[in-house]
Amino acid sequence: MKPVCPFVKIPRPDDSNASKKPSENSTKYHVEHESKVKKEVNDSASVSPKCPMGYDSQTFKLGPLSCMVCQALLFDTSKCVPCLHVFCKACISRFEDCPLCGADIVKIEPDDNLQGVVDRFIEGHARIKRSVNLDKGEEATENNKPVIYEDVSLERGSFLVQQAMRAFRAQNLESAKSRLSLCAEDIRSQIEKVGNTSELCSQLGAVLGMLGDCCRAMGDSSSAVTYFEESVEFLSKLPKDDLEITHTLSVSLNKIGDLKYHGGDLQAARSYYFQSLNVRRDVVKNNSNVSSQVLDVAVSLAKVADVDKSLGDEKSASDGFQEAINLLESLTLKSEASGLEQVVTLSAISSRLP
């Protein structure tokens, strides 16, 4: 699948013709191009263009609309004075000298014009709006001749998520939150049109979980809990036979539990940890030979036991920790990486035993 990009231009003549006279190249190209256009007008076309600027979910390169610090699309674009190099405001605010040229930064000014270009680029590139026949994937032209479009909904979402993750890794949290919010908004609009399909619920659940991570990193625990709870709501609607979905669901439950725990609400924390434990136990019933799933159960047991210990229920805590240890000891070390993870987890749980 390739994203349908509004910035695709007409291809240039073949480079192999460069050695010929300009007039010959021009004449031949125009004849070939006119023939090609006529053919596309008369027949149905399969549309799978690629953005010439490199902005798509398959490959990515830094371009004129990118911040050189976070390597994502510019957000809250600001320019350094006097060198006039542009960056995201959150990124450049950490520097006293320009990261590109080394010039002293006298002041930072907003660049609303360039930010407007970036915003329009996102609207056109990642949020293409069109009416598509869901059964045939067709859109009628003025002459009632169908143009076949590839399904690019996931690709557009991948583009926004890619930009968000780049910004998140660089601690440009507002940028990450903004891109993820756009992605969530688009998925919600799709759900309104076609209903709660497994694919859309899975996508929205994952994006809402990432929004929760952004809010938690920004110190907004209340919003983080709201996003995680909504993520759980959508992921709970899906079949429990998909290991990735159930893992994401259990992680969201654990993250809510973590926020409640650090907020001092131990009973609520235990409730969410226990829900996560039940999800993971159900998965292990049919996947007892998958070590990662058994490891997840052990971690959840330890979380519940840790809360029990804080609540003063030493017996339940001891039983929970011991069950987690027994599970870890039953695992076969299949690789150096997984073995190290198991040893570290076992050591951490053992240290929590009363």
Secondary structure as GFF3:
##gff-version 3
##sequence-region A 1 354
A	DSSP	three_ten_helix	15	17	.	.	.	ID=ss1
A	DSSP	alpha_helix	22	42	.	.	.	ID=ss2
A	DSSP	beta_strand	45	47	.	.	.	ID=ss3
A	DSSP	beta_strand	77	81	.	.	.	ID=ss4
A	DSSP	beta_strand	86	88	.	.	.	ID=ss5
A	DSSP	alpha_helix	89	92	.	.	.	ID=ss6
A	DSSP	beta_strand	107	110	.	.	.	ID=ss7
A	DSSP	alpha_helix	112	126	.	.	.	ID=ss8
A	DSSP	beta_strand	138	140	.	.	.	ID=ss9
A	DSSP	beta_strand	146	149	.	.	.	ID=ss10
A	DSSP	alpha_helix	153	169	.	.	.	ID=ss11
A	DSSP	alpha_helix	173	194	.	.	.	ID=ss12
A	DSSP	alpha_helix	198	217	.	.	.	ID=ss13
A	DSSP	alpha_helix	221	235	.	.	.	ID=ss14
A	DSSP	alpha_helix	243	262	.	.	.	ID=ss15
A	DSSP	alpha_helix	266	286	.	.	.	ID=ss16
A	DSSP	alpha_helix	291	310	.	.	.	ID=ss17
A	DSSP	alpha_helix	314	330	.	.	.	ID=ss18
A	DSSP	alpha_helix	336	351	.	.	.	ID=ss19
###
